[in-house]
Amino acid sequence: MAFDLPPAYSDANEIIIAGMGGSAIGGDLLRTYVSPECEVPVVVWRDYDAPEFMDADSLVIACSYSGNTEETLSVFAHAIGLGAKTLAITTGATLKDMASGPRHLF
């Protein structure tokens, strides 16, 4: 599946990948691969609480295979509340519903 990101997404101050277990491993691989050349920090976040530095200029990528991982949903909900740039990678359930809003990509 291919899609174009909105131009504003390229202005992110950091990339936060929210996930747990196997869903976070892809984030670890991406961080390791892009960090040497990426102009912004890439952080893999495994917690209920969103990072204090997350704001409207953050790109938050939520990863949950089931779409129901509580920690990931908590961070994603906080990102939406802040007006952050958001993406979701999931097979469905709650995360898909949250990401299907008018200003989110899936």
ChimeraX attribute file (.defattr): number of C-alpha atoms within 10 A of each C-alpha:
attribute: neighborCount
match mode: 1-to-1
recipient: residues
	/A:1	2
	/A:2	4
	/A:3	7
	/A:4	6
	/A:5	10
	/A:6	9
	/A:7	7
	/A:8	10
	/A:9	16
	/A:10	11
	/A:11	12
	/A:12	18
	/A:13	18
	/A:14	19
	/A:15	22
	/A:16	24
	/A:17	28
	/A:18	27
	/A:19	29
	/A:20	21
	/A:21	10
	/A:22	11
	/A:23	21
	/A:24	20
	/A:25	14
	/A:26	15
	/A:27	23
	/A:28	15
	/A:29	11
	/A:30	15
	/A:31	19
	/A:32	11
	/A:33	11
	/A:34	13
	/A:35	13
	/A:36	8
	/A:37	7
	/A:38	12
	/A:39	11
	/A:40	13
	/A:41	13
	/A:42	20
	/A:43	18
	/A:44	22
	/A:45	23
	/A:46	18
	/A:47	15
	/A:48	17
	/A:49	13
	/A:50	20
	/A:51	15
	/A:52	6
	/A:53	10
	/A:54	19
	/A:55	21
	/A:56	17
	/A:57	19
	/A:58	21
	/A:59	24
	/A:60	28
	/A:61	23
	/A:62	33
	/A:63	27
	/A:64	28
	/A:65	17
	/A:66	15
	/A:67	21
	/A:68	16
	/A:69	20
	/A:70	16
	/A:71	19
	/A:72	29
	/A:73	21
	/A:74	16
	/A:75	26
	/A:76	29
	/A:77	17
	/A:78	19
	/A:79	24
	/A:80	19
	/A:81	11
	/A:82	14
	/A:83	14
	/A:84	20
	/A:85	24
	/A:86	23
	/A:87	21
	/A:88	24
	/A:89	19
	/A:90	19
	/A:91	14
	/A:92	17
	/A:93	14
	/A:94	17
	/A:95	26
	/A:96	19
	/A:97	11
	/A:98	18
	/A:99	22
	/A:100	14
	/A:101	11
	/A:102	6
	/A:103	11
	/A:104	14
	/A:105	18
	/A:106	16
